[in-house]
Amino acid sequence: MASFEPAGGMWVEVLNSPACLRCWWVEPQGSESDIEMDSSINRVYIVLPEVFGVNAWVRSVADRLAAHGYPALAVPLFARTAPDLELAYETSDLAQGRRHKDATTSDQILGDVATALSWLRARYPQAAVHVVGFCFGGHAAFLAATLPGVAAAFDFYGAGVSRMRPGGGPPSLELLPQVAGRLTCLCGTADPLIPAEDQAAIEAALKACDSSTKRLRYLEIDGADHGFMCEARSSYNPQASALGWRLLLED
């Protein structure tokens, strides 16, 4: 197996009328030649952020994926209202991020992710596209799972999928029949933003659409709080995060 170094990421503009997506793009750097590297890459990732924007932690997720050999594009969710948003994990920042979240619709999210998909396809046409999102980005990843060309999606503690849809409409959970690829939903039992009844509804809906629970799966992590993947948050849980990363990188 080839070894990879953490690559130097860069900001790129991915055009999508009427929004221009300011994304963080990082590719793996290894010992192979560029041609060998491109032909050996079988997977690329789209990373969808929390309400705090494409901040240092979200960029670090993309960097870590590239260090494992997978190109990654971190895509903003608020390109229309705050294209350069980059917040810390403070109460005032959370309030600011939620204002932008409330102004964002499902159609906008799906349009932007579809644009990112096309951008990646032009660079790695043979690679499977995986989408991973955290918090509001987890909800967005759930939505993105309905797009053609998404091989797998990972919804880390995406609140509200059983209760609402960004911009209005029936709950996003009702879109499950449109998911053709794999979808993994991960929740912590101590997450106050996804209460037990919501977690039960998500698990039941996934099982109803896939009784084998292999393509559509729900994973409950005992004792984990909201934000357990993020080292920059007080709710970070090293054991839960390690499990999340193993699932994210599995074949």
N, C-alpha and C positions, 0 to 999 in steps of 0.2 A: 504494500500500500504506500502511495506517495506521501511524503511529509510536506506540511504546509507551514508557512510563516504568516503571522498576522499581516494582512495587506494594508497598505495605506489607502483609506477611503477618500472619496471626493464628493462634493456636491455636484449634482447634475440637474438639468432642467428637462423634464419630460412634459412635452406639450400636450394639452388637452383643452380645447376650446370649451368654455370660456376661461378655464383655469390653467395656470402653468404650475406643474408640480415640482417643487424644489425637494429633491430626493437625495438621500445619502446612499451612494453606490460603492460597493467594495467587492473586489474579486480576489480569489486565492492566489497566493504566490508560492510556487513550489520549485522543485528541482527539474521538472520536465520543461521541454520547449513550449512556446505558446501554442503551437499547432497541436502537440500531444495533449496539452492541458485542456484545450477547448474540446477536443474529441473525447476526452475521458470524463468530462463533467456530465453527469446524468440527472442533476437536480439543481434547481435554483429556488431562491426564497424571496417572497415579498413579506416585509415586516411592517405591521400596522401598529401605530403607537397608542399609548394611553391618551387621556385628554391633555397631557402635558406637552404634546408635540414631539417632533423628532429631536429629542434632547440627547444628552451625552449617554444616558443609559440605553436608549433605543438604538443609538448608533453602535454602542458596544455589543448589542445583540447581533447586528449585521456583521460586525467585525469578527465576532466569535464564530459565526456560521462560516465566514470565509476562511478562518483559521482551520476549520474542519474540511475545507475543500469545496465549499458551496458558495457561488456568487449570491449576493444578497442586496436587495433594493429596499430601503426604508422609505415608505411613502407617507406623506402628510395626509391627514384627514380633514384639515380645515383650510384648504388652499384658497378658498374664496373669501374667508373672513380673517384669516391670520396665516398667510403663507409661510412666514418665517418663525412661527411659534416655537419657543423653546423655554419651557418652564421648569422650575424646581418642584420638590415635593413639599410645598408649604400650603397652609390653609388658604391664603389669599390666591395662590397660583391655581389651586383646585377650583376655586370659584370662577376664576377667569377662564380656565379650560372648559368648565361646564357650560359657560355662556356660549362658547363656540360650538360645543357639542349640540346644544339645543337648537342651533341655527343650521345644522347639517342634516341632509336627507339621505335616505337609502339610495335614491337614484344617483345622487352625487357620488356617494361612496362606490357604488357599482361601476359608474362611469369612469372614475379615477383608477380603480383597480384594473378594469378592463384595459385602460390605456397603458398601465404599468405592465400588464401581461403582454401586450403587443410589443412593447419596448424590449422586454426580455426575450420574447420569441425571435426578434430580429437578430439577437446576439447569440442565443443558444437555442436554435430551433428544435433540437432533438431532446432537450432536457425537460423533465417533468417539473411543473411549477407547484411549489408548496407555499401556502399562505399561513403566516402565524401572526396572531394579534393578542394584545394584552388589554384588559379592562375594556374601555370603549372600542379599542382596536380588536379585542376578542369578539365583541358583537359584530364588528365590521368583517372579521374573518369568517364568521358564521354566514353572513350575507354573501361574501365572496365565494363561498363554497358552491353557490348556485351557478356560478359563471362557467361557461364552456372553457375547457383548458386548464381548470384547477384540479390537479391530481389529488391533492390532500390539503386540508385546512385544519388549523389548530386554534381553538377558541380557549384561551386562558382567561378564566374568571370574567367572561363577558356578561355583565349584568343586563337584565331587562329583556333577554331574548324570548322569555315566555310571557311577557307582559305588554310589550310595545314594539314599535318599529321606528327607527329614526325618521323624522319628518311626518309621521302619522301612518295609519293603516293597521291591519291586523298584526298580531305579534309575529316577529321574525320566525318563531318556531314553526309556524304554519308553512314555511317555505321548504321544509325538509324534503318533501317529495321531489323537489327540483335539484337536489344534491346528487350528482352522478358519481363523484369521487368519494374519497374517504374524508370523514370529519371526526375530530376528537374534541370533546368538550371536557375541560378540567376545572373543577371547583374545589375549594377548600371548605371543610365542614364549619369552620369558624368565620366564614365570610359573611359580614352583615349585609352586604349589598346583594347577595344571592341567598335569600332565606331558604329554609328547608323545603318549603312547599314549591318554590321555584326549582330547586335542584331536583325534586321528585318529578316535576312536570317535564323537565328536560330529559331526564333519564327515561321516563315512560315513552316520550315521543320518539326518541332515538330507537328504543326497542321495538316500538310499533312499526317503524319503517325498515328495521333490520334486526330480525329476531336473533341472528347469529352474534350480534354486537361486535362484529369484526370490521365492517366497513364504517358503520356509525357507532361510535363508542363514547360512553360517559365514564369518567374517572373521578372519583371522590377521594380527596386526600385528607385524611383525618387530622384535625387540629390546625390545618393551614388557614391563614387569613387572606383577605383580599390583597393582591400585590405580592404574593409569596415568591415570585420569580425575581423580583427587582432588588438588587443589593443596596440601592440608594434609599429604600423605604424601610421604615421601622418594622413593617410587617414581613420583611424578608425571612424566609424559612429555608435554611441551607439544604435540609433533607428533601423537602418538597421541590425545591428548585432543581436539585440533582436528578430527581425522578422526572421532572418536566423536560429537562434537557435530554435525558436518555430517550424519552418518547419522541421528542422532536427530531432527533437525529437517527432514529432507528430506520432500517430499510423497509 
